[in-house]
Amino acid sequence: MQKQPAVKSAAAQVLERLQRISAAGGLDTPQRLARLVARVLMSQRLKQRRKWCDVARSLAADPTVEDRLVRQAMHWLSIEPRRAKISS
């Protein structure tokens, strides 16, 4: 009998992709990862998807992604639309 290859979860695939980008010298700084976590926390649609909740949990567990960075990102996301209205 042949063993079937293990199918990675969608969250694991996203995390693997983020790790590849980071290893290649991409833009994955702790601030950017914190923004991803904040977007999931603030979006009703993303909070309903298990994949994105798993990604956010994994990223939040990273020691470089500090709570203060996530709070700053949440604050930035909450005031961003107002900034767009002012500059228009």
C-alpha positions as a printed NumPy array, in Angstrom:
array([[  0.   ,   0.   ,   0.   ],
       [  1.19 ,   3.459,  -0.818],
       [  1.075,   6.131,   1.794],
       [ -0.823,   9.203,   0.738],
       [  1.08 ,  12.421,   1.244],
       [ -0.142,  14.378,   4.229],
       [ -2.236,  17.305,   3.138],
       [ -1.215,  20.488,   4.894],
       [ -3.894,  22.629,   6.391],
       [ -4.606,  25.94 ,   4.738],
       [ -3.151,  27.785,   7.733],
       [  0.063,  25.755,   7.549],
       [  0.371,  26.599,   3.857],
       [ -0.011,  30.324,   4.555],
       [  2.53 ,  30.177,   7.38 ],
       [  4.98 ,  28.26 ,   5.189],
       [  4.602,  30.889,   2.477],
       [  5.242,  33.686,   4.981],
       [  8.359,  31.867,   6.204],
       [  9.664,  31.509,   2.634],
       [  9.124,  35.218,   1.991],
       [ 10.879,  36.059,   5.253],
       [ 13.818,  33.753,   4.491],
       [ 14.207,  35.367,   1.07 ],
       [ 14.595,  38.779,   2.681],
       [ 10.994,  39.807,   2.186],
       [  9.046,  42.391,   4.089],
       [  7.95 ,  40.265,   7.061],
       [  8.886,  42.493,   9.919],
       [  7.273,  42.131,  13.344],
       [  5.139,  45.199,  12.559],
       [  3.813,  43.652,   9.366],
       [  3.03 ,  40.369,  11.102],
       [  1.282,  42.307,  13.883],
       [ -0.856,  44.046,  11.239],
       [ -1.921,  40.644,   9.912],
       [ -2.953,  39.585,  13.412],
       [ -4.795,  42.882,  13.941],
       [ -6.671,  42.553,  10.649],
       [ -7.958,  39.136,  11.678],
       [ -8.956,  40.393,  15.128],
       [-10.845,  43.373,  13.716],
       [-12.572,  41.671,  10.788],
       [-15.81 ,  39.796,  11.439],
       [-15.409,  37.973,   8.134],
       [-11.859,  36.769,   8.849],
       [-12.725,  35.789,  12.435],
       [-15.272,  33.352,  11.028],
       [-12.655,  31.535,   8.953],
       [-10.662,  28.932,  10.833],
       [ -7.68 ,  29.264,   8.506],
       [ -7.133,  32.918,   9.343],
       [ -7.725,  32.376,  13.067],
       [ -5.038,  29.666,  13.032],
       [ -2.648,  31.943,  11.129],
       [ -3.255,  34.798,  13.583],
       [ -2.7  ,  32.486,  16.576],
       [  0.553,  31.194,  15.122],
       [  1.817,  34.676,  14.295],
       [  0.832,  36.007,  17.722],
       [  2.864,  33.199,  19.302],
       [  5.994,  34.505,  17.557],
       [  8.155,  36.235,  20.191],
       [  8.917,  39.15 ,  17.848],
       [  5.218,  39.978,  17.462],
       [  4.629,  41.821,  20.708],
       [  1.224,  42.673,  22.137],
       [  1.986,  46.377,  21.882],
       [  2.604,  46.014,  18.129],
       [ -0.763,  44.31 ,  17.691],
       [ -2.478,  47.057,  19.753],
       [ -0.762,  49.741,  17.659],
       [ -1.858,  48.009,  14.459],
       [ -5.445,  47.723,  15.727],
       [ -5.433,  51.424,  16.591],
       [ -3.999,  52.294,  13.17 ],
       [ -6.623,  50.165,  11.414],
       [ -9.449,  51.734,  13.402],
       [ -8.478,  55.299,  12.433],
       [ -7.338,  54.619,   8.858],
       [-10.73 ,  55.293,   7.16 ],
       [-10.974,  58.673,   8.884],
       [ -7.575,  59.668,   7.523],
       [ -8.701,  58.768,   4.012],
       [-11.802,  60.994,   4.344],
       [ -9.763,  63.961,   5.565],
       [ -7.225,  63.789,   2.745],
       [ -9.867,  63.35 ,   0.017]])
